[in-house]
């Protein structure tokens, strides 16, 4: 909480120096604050990052208001990674090293953390599993954000450890004060059979491997997945054309499809989509990162038959703000862009 307060102080100072309106940023502490804010009549929209349970609760509260308001909740994602055979054969150890680094980055406390890894049955995949086990076993324990987060992580690990269809592959015994990275392997039948355990996010440095028999079973596995923030495809350039259909399946399931990268980095840019179908988010039409994120909190208003003098500056003929605008269907560039 002290760190959060320091950050808040810096934001307030920045707002003052840039002549932002007073009160443009506030931070409130306390239990039940989210419920109070969502119910307050002055609040017109909600952005939320947290658990599926918490996001669903806030969405219900917002829908039950006398004036319902939108909730843009980012909630749960296991961010599948798909490993193609020839990529594993060509650079399996490098993939194992880089993927393990992605799993444990920030103690696994990223909403884009790769929590499910799918690979086709092959000697290359078998070799990769051994390499990945070794890299995960070498990862040190890390400190999580707070005791509650660590307790939730330990609970998620216990569910995996006690499931008869899941095997523990790597990771030291979980300590009382730090999170120990863990690796599991599950049978594909659990995913295809609708087992909810594999769909639940374990927030922390843990991931699950699944071996699939062939392309048909891989397609079925993707179709069985719930909505996700990201999906990653690792493959060689010459093999990717044969797997082009994967992109068509994945775009129905996720907000961001990566090719030969790792999902834990989220760039703030025009093209970024940090969102996805439920339960990754409560509303897949927006993004919470990138320049389009502001669209979630805008409401269109039409000014019809207004004299130029009474229009907002953004709509006046002279364009006093110097912004890019759509005029009679034609995009006119900002006078300041040059």
C-alpha positions in Angstrom: 0.0 0.0 0.0 2.9 2.4 0.7 4.3 1.8 -2.8 0.9 2.4 -4.3 0.6 5.7 -2.4 4.0 6.9 -3.7 2.9 6.1 -7.2 -0.4 8.0 -6.6 1.5 11.0 -5.3 3.6 11.1 -8.5 0.5 10.9 -10.7 -1.1 13.8 -8.8 2.0 15.9 -9.2 2.2 15.1 -12.9 -1.5 16.1 -13.3 -0.9 19.4 -11.6 2.2 20.2 -13.7 0.3 19.5 -16.9 -2.8 21.5 -15.8 -5.1 18.5 -15.7 -8.4 19.1 -14.0 -8.4 18.8 -10.2 -9.5 15.4 -9.1 -8.6 13.7 -12.4 -7.0 11.0 -10.3 -7.9 9.6 -6.9 -6.9 6.6 -4.9 -9.1 5.1 -2.2 -8.2 2.4 0.3 -10.4 0.1 2.2 -12.4 -3.1 2.2 -15.5 -3.2 -0.1 -14.4 0.0 -1.9 -15.1 -1.6 -5.3 -18.7 -2.3 -4.5 -19.2 1.2 -3.1 -17.7 2.8 -6.2 -19.7 0.7 -8.7 -23.0 1.5 -6.9 -22.3 5.3 -6.7 -24.5 7.2 -9.1 -21.7 9.5 -10.2 -19.7 6.6 -11.6 -20.5 6.0 -15.3 -18.1 3.2 -16.3 -15.8 0.7 -14.5 -12.4 -0.7 -15.4 -11.2 -3.7 -13.3 -8.3 -6.1 -13.2 -8.6 -9.1 -10.9 -10.2 -12.4 -10.3 -13.0 -13.9 -12.3 -15.1 -14.0 -9.1 -14.5 -10.3 -8.4 -15.1 -9.2 -12.0 -18.4 -11.1 -12.2 -19.5 -9.6 -8.9 -18.8 -6.1 -10.1 -20.6 -6.7 -13.4 -23.7 -7.9 -11.6 -23.7 -4.9 -9.3 -23.4 -2.5 -12.3 -26.2 -4.3 -14.1 -28.5 -4.0 -11.1 -28.1 -0.3 -10.7 -31.1 2.0 -11.4 -28.9 3.2 -14.3 -26.8 0.3 -15.5 -23.3 1.1 -16.5 -20.6 -0.8 -18.5 -17.9 -2.8 -16.7 -14.7 -3.6 -18.5 -13.3 -6.4 -16.4 -10.0 -8.2 -17.1 -10.3 -11.4 -15.2 -8.9 -14.8 -16.2 -6.6 -16.2 -18.9 -4.2 -19.1 -19.2 -2.7 -17.8 -22.5 -1.9 -21.1 -24.4 1.4 -21.6 -26.2 1.4 -24.0 -29.2 4.8 -25.5 -30.2 5.2 -26.9 -33.7 7.4 -29.9 -34.3 10.0 -28.4 -36.6 10.6 -25.4 -34.4 11.3 -27.8 -31.5 13.6 -29.9 -33.6 15.6 -26.8 -34.7 15.7 -24.8 -31.5 14.0 -26.8 -28.7 16.5 -25.9 -25.9 16.3 -22.2 -26.8 12.5 -22.3 -26.7 12.6 -24.2 -23.3 14.9 -21.5 -21.9 12.9 -18.5 -23.2 9.5 -20.0 -22.3 10.6 -20.8 -18.7 11.8 -17.2 -18.4 8.4 -16.0 -19.5 6.6 -18.3 -17.1 8.5 -17.0 -14.1 8.8 -13.3 -15.1 7.6 -11.1 -12.3 6.9 -14.3 -10.2 4.3 -15.3 -12.8 2.1 -12.3 -11.7 1.2 -11.3 -15.3 -2.3 -11.6 -16.7 -0.5 -12.8 -19.9 1.5 -15.5 -18.2 1.7 -18.7 -20.3 -0.2 -21.2 -18.2 -0.8 -23.9 -20.9 1.6 -25.3 -23.4 0.5 -27.6 -26.2 2.8 -29.7 -28.3 2.4 -32.4 -30.9 3.6 -35.9 -30.0 7.1 -36.4 -31.5 10.6 -37.1 -30.5 11.3 -33.4 -30.6 8.5 -32.7 -28.1 9.7 -35.4 -25.8 13.2 -33.9 -25.9 11.7 -30.4 -25.2 9.8 -31.7 -22.2 13.1 -32.8 -20.6 14.8 -29.6 -21.5 11.9 -27.5 -20.1 11.8 -29.6 -16.9 15.5 -28.8 -16.4 15.0 -25.1 -17.0 12.0 -24.9 -14.7 13.8 -26.8 -11.9 16.6 -24.3 -12.0 14.2 -21.3 -11.4 14.6 -19.7 -7.9 11.7 -18.9 -5.6 10.4 -15.4 -5.7 8.4 -13.1 -3.5 4.9 -12.4 -4.5 2.9 -9.2 -4.1 1.3 -10.1 -0.8 0.3 -13.0 1.5 -3.1 -13.3 -0.1 -1.6 -13.8 -3.6 0.8 -16.4 -2.3 -2.1 -18.3 -0.5 -4.1 -18.3 -3.7 -1.1 -19.6 -5.7 -0.5 -22.4 -3.1 -4.2 -23.4 -3.4 -4.0 -23.5 -7.2 -1.0 -25.8 -7.0 -2.7 -28.1 -4.5 -5.6 -28.5 -6.9 -3.2 -29.5 -9.7 -1.1 -31.8 -7.5 -4.1 -33.8 -6.2 -5.8 -34.2 -9.6 -5.5 -37.8 -10.8 -5.0 -36.7 -14.5 -2.1 -34.3 -13.7 1.6 -35.2 -13.0 4.1 -32.9 -11.3 7.2 -32.6 -13.4 9.4 -30.0 -11.8 9.6 -27.6 -8.9 10.8 -27.7 -5.3 8.4 -28.0 -2.4 6.4 -24.9 -1.9 7.7 -22.7 0.9 5.7 -20.6 3.4 7.1 -17.2 2.3 8.0 -17.3 -1.4 6.5 -18.8 -4.5 8.4 -21.7 -6.0 8.0 -22.2 -9.8 6.2 -25.4 -10.8 5.7 -27.5 -13.9 2.9 -30.0 -14.5 1.8 -32.2 -17.3 -1.9 -33.1 -17.9 -3.6 -35.6 -20.2 -5.3 -34.2 -23.2 -8.5 -36.0 -22.3 -9.0 -33.5 -19.4 -9.1 -30.6 -21.7 -11.2 -32.3 -24.3 -13.6 -33.7 -21.6 -14.3 -30.2 -20.2 -12.4 -30.5 -17.0 -12.6 -27.0 -15.4 -9.3 -27.4 -13.6 -7.2 -26.8 -16.8 -9.2 -23.7 -17.6 -8.6 -22.0 -14.3 -5.8 -19.6 -14.0 -3.1 -20.3 -11.4 -1.8 -16.8 -10.7 1.9 -17.4 -10.2 5.0 -19.0 -11.8 3.4 -22.3 -12.8 2.4 -23.8 -16.1 0.9 -27.1 -17.5 2.2 -29.1 -20.5 -0.2 -31.1 -22.7 0.8 -33.5 -25.5 -1.6 -33.8 -28.4 -1.6 -36.7 -30.9 -2.1 -34.9 -34.2 -3.4 -31.8 -35.9 -7.0 -32.9 -35.5 -6.6 -33.3 -31.7 -4.9 -29.9 -31.5 -7.8 -28.3 -33.3 -10.2 -29.9 -30.8 -8.1 -28.7 -27.9 -8.1 -25.1 -29.1 -11.9 -25.3 -29.6 -12.3 -26.5 -26.1 -10.5 -23.5 -24.6 -12.4 -20.6 -23.1 -11.7 -17.0 -24.1 -8.1 -15.9 -23.6 -6.1 -12.7 -23.7 -3.3 -14.2 -25.8 -2.3 -17.3 -27.8 1.2 -17.9 -29.0 2.4 -20.0 -31.9 6.0 -21.1 -32.1 7.1 -22.4 -35.5 9.7 -22.4 -38.3 9.0 -20.2 -41.4 8.8 -23.1 -43.8 6.3 -25.1 -41.6 4.0 -22.2 -40.8 2.0 -22.2 -44.1 0.8 -25.8 -43.3 -0.6 -24.5 -40.0 -2.3 -21.4 -41.2 -5.6 -22.7 -40.1 -4.5 -22.3 -36.5 -4.6 -18.5 -36.8 -8.3 -18.7 -37.9 -9.1 -20.9 -34.8 -7.1 -18.8 -32.4 -8.6 -15.4 -33.4 -12.0 -16.7 -32.3 -10.6 -17.4 -28.9 -8.1 -14.6 -28.1 -7.5 -10.9 -28.3 -3.8 -11.1 -29.4 -2.2 -13.8 -31.4 1.7 -14.0 -31.2 4.0 -15.7 -33.6 7.5 -16.7 -32.4 7.3 -14.5 -29.3 6.2 -14.6 -25.7 3.1 -13.1 -24.3 4.3 -11.5 -21.1 5.5 -8.3 -22.8 2.6 -5.9 -23.6 3.6 -2.9 -25.6 1.6 0.3 -25.2 1.0 1.2 -28.9 -1.7 1.8 -31.5 -1.9 -1.9 -32.5 -2.1 -3.5 -29.1 -5.2 -5.4 -28.1 -5.1 -6.4 -24.4 -8.5 -8.0 -24.1 -10.4 -11.1 -25.3 -13.6 -13.2 -25.1 -15.1 -14.0 -21.8 -13.8 -15.0 -19.2 -10.5 -13.2 -20.2 -12.6 -10.0 -20.1 -16.3 -9.1 -19.5 -16.4 -7.2 -22.8 -14.3 -8.4 -25.8 -14.9 -5.2 -27.8 -12.3 -3.2 -26.1 -8.6 -3.2 -25.0 -7.2 -2.1 -21.7 -3.7 -1.3 -23.1 -2.9 0.8 -26.2 -4.3 4.0 -27.7 -7.7 2.5 -28.4 -8.2 1.8 -24.7 -9.9 5.2 -24.2 -12.7 4.2 -26.5 -14.2 2.1 -23.7 -14.9 5.3 -21.8 -16.2 7.5 -24.6 -19.9 8.1 -25.5 -20.8 9.5 -28.9 -22.9 12.7 -29.1 -24.2 14.1 -32.4 -24.7 17.9 -32.8 -27.2 18.5 -35.6 -28.0 21.9 -37.2 -25.7 23.6 -34.7 -24.2 27.0 -35.7 -20.4 26.9 -35.9 -19.9 29.3 -33.0 -21.8 27.0 -30.6 -20.0 23.8 -31.6 -17.3 22.3 -29.3 -13.8 23.3 -30.5 -13.2 19.8 -31.8 -16.0 20.2 -34.3 -15.6 23.8 -35.4 -14.8 24.4 -39.1 -11.5 26.1 -38.3 -10.3 23.2 -36.2 -8.7 25.3 -33.5 -7.4 22.2 -31.7 -5.5 21.1 -34.8 -6.7 17.5 -34.6 -7.2 14.8 -37.2 -10.9 14.6 -38.1 -13.3 12.8 -40.3 -15.1 15.4 -42.4 -17.8 14.2 -44.9 -16.3 10.8 -44.9 -12.7 12.0 -45.6 -10.0 11.8 -42.9 -8.2 15.1 -42.7 -4.9 15.0 -41.0 -4.0 17.1 -37.9 -2.5 20.5 -38.7 -0.1 19.7 -35.9 1.0 16.3 -37.3 3.5 17.9 -39.6 
